[in-house]
Amino acid sequence: MDKRIYFLMIISFIIGLVELIISGILDLIAEDLQVSIGQAGLLITVFAVIFAVASPILLVMTAKIERKRLTLICLYIFLMGCIVTVFAPAFSILFIGRIILALSGALLIILCLVMAPSLVGEQYKGRAIGIVSVGVSASLVLGVPLGLIIGDRFGWRAPFVLITVLTALSIIGVHILMGKIQPKPQIPLRQQLQAFKNHKITLGLTTTFLYMTGHTIMYAYFKPYLEATTDFNATWVSIIYFIFGFSAVCGGGLGGVMADLLGSRKTMVISLIIFSGVFFIFPYTTEFFALFLALIVIWGILSWAISPAMQSYLIEIAPETSEIQQSLNNSALHLGVAVGSVIGAGIVDTISIEVNPFASGIFILLSFIAVVISVRSKTNTYKTRSAT
């Protein structure tokens, strides 16, 4: 295995950190920059919206640029975003920094996934993509707890100082380690959008959007929820986030196994009905520590277990355009993060943070309904046209 693959994994880890680390320090940002928790949550929203919308567009716009050069351009822009974030004197400047990070990070993640298989032989392509994906998984496990620990001790800017240093080292690494990689032909954006004509695919993407919206309503404001409903100190909050992250990564593997054993359709239906139930029960378990932790583990597992099943389902529906479906599913996922953070912010600012789990349960129940309709509907005869 080409060792440069592991370097791409590190870059994907850094991008994942930037996206995920902020949810654990929203309260610190809100206090320092004198905004509400809900307003601070918009930093999650803008990142997710840009990630969802910009990824396919930027990939098409940069299709002809040599990949090492493009990676360096993105990393330098990303570094600029990190510096703006670290020194932001006001919330508006921090918001701009977040936009810069999202635009460059959205393309960097795709570049890592595109370059990885081109660095290895045919028999290792799947493994190479898997190794890069581990970087994002690791950022889920370590990102929020790391942000909590460093942020609580040194302030909310400290985690971004660490990310700035890691980005600078990555730039040096790309200059030294990466050779030139010529781009491959890309699927036109118009052809990607044609997939929406298949209603089974549209309902599948709607399912992803709805369950991720529900998940984010709770997860984006989980730290303030814990502070409002439990007596956990900062150390225990970090431990809980670590438990959740580890469970989520395990859930990705478990979801793939379940999809193979039970089929993608049964896996999604079973997972979503349990997922919804978890949030309706959740508020009543905060005084029962063992049950509370058990639900956090189940929540973490299900938050990622549905994704492999959905990916398999979309491939089964239209195998000839599977790459397009994965791209659209990723966009639906990030749009769910964006909408969920906005809805969660509205609930926190206008009602009560204790309402968030019930709102999460409702959206995930809607995703269950969407996937049942998708599964039961007749196969659409429409097929997207292959690239010419």
C-alpha positions in Angstrom: 0.0 0.0 0.0 1.4 3.4 -1.0 2.2 5.3 2.2 0.8 8.5 0.6 -2.7 7.1 1.2 -2.2 7.5 4.9 -1.2 11.1 4.3 -4.5 11.7 2.5 -6.2 10.1 5.5 -4.6 12.7 7.7 -5.9 15.5 5.5 -9.4 14.0 5.6 -9.0 13.8 9.4 -8.2 17.6 9.6 -11.2 18.5 7.4 -13.4 16.3 9.6 -12.1 18.0 12.7 -13.0 21.5 11.4 -16.6 20.3 10.7 -17.2 18.4 13.9 -15.1 20.1 16.6 -17.3 23.2 16.8 -20.4 21.5 18.2 -18.6 20.9 21.5 -17.5 24.5 22.0 -20.6 26.4 20.9 -21.2 27.7 24.4 -17.7 29.0 24.7 -18.0 30.8 21.3 -21.4 32.3 22.3 -20.1 33.6 25.6 -16.9 35.1 24.2 -18.5 36.7 21.1 -21.7 37.7 22.9 -24.2 35.8 20.8 -26.8 33.2 21.7 -26.2 29.5 21.5 -28.7 29.4 18.6 -26.7 32.1 16.7 -23.5 30.2 17.3 -25.2 27.1 15.9 -25.3 28.9 12.5 -21.6 28.2 12.2 -22.6 24.5 11.9 -25.4 25.4 9.4 -23.3 27.5 7.0 -20.5 24.8 6.9 -23.0 22.0 6.2 -24.9 24.0 3.5 -21.8 24.8 1.7 -20.5 21.3 2.0 -23.7 19.9 0.5 -24.1 22.4 -2.4 -20.5 23.3 -3.3 -19.0 19.8 -3.5 -20.5 18.7 -6.8 -20.3 22.2 -8.3 -16.7 22.7 -7.4 -15.7 19.3 -8.6 -17.2 20.1 -12.0 -15.6 23.5 -12.1 -12.1 22.2 -11.3 -12.4 19.0 -13.4 -9.4 19.9 -15.7 -7.0 21.1 -13.0 -4.1 18.8 -12.1 -4.8 17.3 -8.7 -1.7 18.0 -6.7 -1.9 21.7 -7.7 -5.6 21.9 -6.9 -5.0 20.2 -3.5 -2.3 22.8 -2.6 -4.6 25.7 -3.7 -7.4 24.3 -1.5 -5.0 23.7 1.4 -3.7 27.3 1.3 -7.3 28.6 1.2 -8.1 26.3 4.1 -5.1 27.7 6.0 -6.4 31.2 5.4 -9.8 30.2 6.8 -8.1 28.7 9.9 -6.2 32.0 10.5 -9.3 34.1 10.1 -11.1 31.8 12.6 -8.3 31.9 15.2 -8.1 35.8 15.1 -11.8 36.5 14.5 -12.6 39.6 16.7 -16.4 39.3 16.1 -19.0 36.7 15.2 -19.3 38.1 11.7 -15.6 37.5 11.0 -15.8 34.0 12.4 -18.7 33.4 10.1 -16.7 34.4 7.1 -13.8 32.2 8.3 -16.3 29.3 8.4 -17.4 29.9 4.8 -13.7 29.9 3.7 -13.1 26.6 5.5 -16.3 25.0 4.1 -15.6 25.9 0.5 -12.0 24.6 0.5 -12.8 21.6 2.8 -15.7 20.4 0.6 -13.4 20.1 -2.4 -10.4 18.7 -0.3 -12.4 15.7 0.9 -13.5 14.8 -2.6 -9.9 15.2 -3.9 -8.6 12.9 -1.2 -11.2 10.2 -2.2 -10.4 10.7 -5.9 -6.6 10.7 -5.5 -6.4 7.7 -3.2 -7.4 5.0 -5.7 -5.1 6.5 -8.4 -2.1 5.9 -6.1 -2.6 2.1 -5.8 -3.1 -0.9 -8.0 -6.6 -2.1 -9.0 -6.8 -4.7 -6.2 -6.3 -2.0 -3.5 -8.6 0.7 -4.8 -11.4 -0.1 -2.4 -9.0 -0.4 0.5 -7.5 3.0 -0.3 -10.8 4.7 -0.3 -11.6 3.0 3.0 -8.4 4.3 4.6 -9.2 7.8 3.6 -12.7 7.4 5.1 -11.1 6.3 8.3 -9.8 9.8 8.7 -13.3 11.2 8.8 -14.4 8.5 11.2 -11.5 9.2 13.5 -12.3 12.9 13.5 -15.8 11.9 14.7 -14.4 9.9 17.6 -11.7 12.4 18.6 -12.9 15.8 17.2 -15.6 16.8 19.7 -13.9 15.4 22.8 -10.6 17.0 21.7 -12.4 20.3 21.2 -14.0 20.1 24.6 -10.8 19.3 26.5 -8.7 21.9 24.7 -11.4 24.5 24.5 -12.4 24.3 28.2 -8.8 24.6 29.3 -7.3 27.1 26.8 -10.4 28.8 25.2 -12.4 28.1 22.0 -9.7 29.4 19.7 -7.1 26.8 20.9 -8.6 23.8 18.9 -8.4 25.9 15.7 -4.7 26.8 16.5 -4.0 23.1 16.5 -5.9 22.7 13.2 -3.9 25.6 11.7 -0.6 23.9 12.6 -1.8 20.5 11.2 -2.9 22.3 8.0 0.5 24.0 7.6 2.2 20.6 8.1 -0.1 19.1 5.5 0.9 21.7 2.9 4.6 20.9 3.4 3.7 17.2 3.1 1.9 17.7 -0.2 4.8 19.7 -1.6 7.3 16.9 -0.7 5.3 13.7 -0.9 2.7 14.0 -3.6 3.5 13.6 -7.3 1.4 15.1 -10.1 -2.0 13.3 -10.6 -3.9 14.1 -13.8 -7.7 14.5 -13.4 -10.2 12.0 -14.7 -13.3 12.9 -16.7 -16.1 14.1 -14.4 -19.9 13.5 -14.6 -21.6 16.7 -15.7 -23.7 18.4 -13.0 -26.8 18.4 -15.2 -26.6 14.6 -15.5 -26.2 14.3 -11.7 -29.5 16.3 -11.2 -31.4 14.0 -13.6 -31.3 11.3 -10.9 -34.1 13.2 -9.1 -36.5 12.0 -11.8 -36.4 8.6 -10.2 -38.9 8.8 -7.3 -37.4 5.9 -5.4 -34.1 7.7 -5.4 -35.7 11.0 -4.4 -37.5 9.3 -1.4 -34.3 7.6 -0.4 -32.4 10.9 -0.4 -35.3 12.5 1.5 -34.9 9.7 4.1 -31.2 10.6 4.5 -32.1 14.3 4.8 -34.8 13.8 7.4 -32.9 11.4 9.7 -29.8 13.6 9.6 -32.0 16.6 10.4 -33.4 14.8 13.4 -30.0 13.6 14.5 -28.4 17.1 14.3 -31.3 18.9 16.2 -30.0 16.9 19.2 -26.3 16.4 18.5 -25.4 20.0 17.6 -26.7 21.1 21.0 -25.9 18.0 23.0 -23.3 19.7 25.3 -25.7 22.5 26.4 -28.5 19.8 26.8 -26.2 17.8 29.1 -25.4 21.0 31.1 -29.1 21.8 31.4 -30.4 18.4 32.4 -27.5 16.6 34.2 -24.8 17.3 36.8 -21.9 16.1 34.6 -18.7 18.1 34.8 -16.5 18.9 31.7 -14.6 15.7 32.0 -17.7 13.5 32.0 -19.1 15.5 29.1 -15.9 14.7 27.1 -16.2 11.0 28.0 -19.8 10.9 26.9 -18.8 12.5 23.5 -16.0 9.9 23.2 -18.4 7.1 23.9 -20.8 8.4 21.3 -18.1 8.8 18.7 -16.7 5.3 19.2 -20.2 3.9 19.0 -20.9 5.8 15.8 -17.7 4.5 14.1 -18.7 0.9 15.2 -22.2 1.6 13.8 -20.8 2.2 10.3 -19.3 -1.3 10.2 -22.4 -2.9 11.9 -24.7 -1.2 9.5 -22.8 -2.7 6.6 -23.0 -6.2 8.1 -26.7 -5.8 8.8 -27.3 -4.7 5.2 -25.5 -7.8 3.9 -27.4 -10.2 6.3 -30.9 -8.6 6.4 -30.9 -6.6 3.2 -30.6 -2.8 2.9 -34.4 -2.3 3.1 -35.0 -4.2 6.4 -31.9 -2.7 7.9 -33.1 0.9 7.3 -36.7 0.2 8.4 -35.6 -1.5 11.6 -32.9 1.0 12.4 -35.1 4.1 11.8 -38.0 3.0 14.0 -35.6 2.2 16.9 -33.7 5.4 16.2 -36.9 7.5 16.6 -37.9 5.6 19.8 -34.5 6.4 21.3 -35.1 10.2 21.2 -38.6 10.0 22.6 -37.3 7.9 25.6 -34.1 9.9 26.0 -35.4 12.8 28.2 -36.7 10.4 30.8 -33.3 8.6 31.4 -31.0 11.4 32.5 -31.4 10.4 36.2 -30.7 6.7 35.4 -27.0 6.7 34.5 -26.6 3.2 33.1 -29.8 3.5 30.9 -28.7 7.0 29.8 -25.3 5.7 28.6 -26.9 2.7 26.9 -29.2 5.0 24.9 -26.2 7.2 24.0 -24.4 4.0 22.6 -27.5 3.0 20.7 -27.9 6.5 19.3 -24.3 6.6 18.3 -24.5 3.2 16.5 -27.7 4.0 14.7 -26.5 7.5 13.6 -24.0 5.8 11.2 -25.5 2.3 10.8 -28.2 3.7 8.4 -25.7 5.2 5.9 -24.2 2.0 4.5 -27.7 0.5 4.1 -28.9 3.6 2.3 -25.8 3.6 0.0 -26.5 -0.1 -0.8 -30.1 0.7 -1.4 -29.4 3.5 -3.9 -26.9 1.2 -5.8 -29.6 -1.5 -6.0 -32.1 1.0 -7.4 -29.8 2.4 -10.1 -26.5 0.5 -10.3 -25.6 2.3 -13.6 -25.4 5.7 -11.8 -24.2 4.6 -8.4 -21.5 7.3 -8.2 -24.1 10.0 -8.8 -26.3 8.6 -6.1 -23.5 8.6 -3.5 -22.7 12.2 -4.3 -26.4 13.2 -4.0 -26.7 11.2 -0.8 -23.7 13.0 0.7 -25.3 16.4 -0.2 -28.7 15.3 1.4 -26.8 14.3 4.5 -25.1 17.7 4.9 -28.3 19.6 4.1 -29.8 17.6 7.0 -27.0 18.8 9.2 -27.7 22.4 8.1 -31.5 22.3 8.6 -31.2 20.4 11.8 -28.8 23.0 13.3 -31.2 25.8 12.3 -34.2 24.1 13.8 -32.3 23.1 16.9 -31.2 26.7 17.3 -34.7 28.0 17.0 -35.9 25.6 19.7 -33.1 26.5 22.0 -33.6 30.2 21.6 -37.4 30.4 21.7 -38.7 27.3 23.6 -36.3 25.1 25.6 -33.4 22.9 24.9 -35.3 20.1 26.7 -37.6 20.0 23.6 -34.8 19.1 21.2 -35.0 15.3 21.6 -38.7 15.2 20.9 -38.2 17.3 17.7 -35.4 14.9 16.8 -37.7 11.9 17.2 -40.4 13.5 15.0 -38.0 14.1 12.1 -36.6 10.6 12.3 -40.1 9.2 12.4 -40.8 11.1 9.2 -37.7 9.6 7.7 -39.0 6.1 8.6 -42.2 7.0 6.7 -40.2 8.2 3.7 -38.2 5.0 3.5 -41.2 2.8 3.8 -42.9 4.6 0.9 -39.7 4.3 -1.1 -39.3 0.6 -0.4 -43.0 -0.2 -1.2 -43.2 1.9 -4.3 -42.8 0.3 -7.7 -39.5 0.5 -9.5 -39.2 3.6 -11.6 -38.4 2.8 -15.2 -36.5 6.0 -15.6 -32.7 5.7 -15.8 -30.2 8.5 -15.9 -28.2 8.6 -19.2 -24.7 7.4 -19.0 -21.9 9.9 -19.7 -20.8 10.3 -23.2 
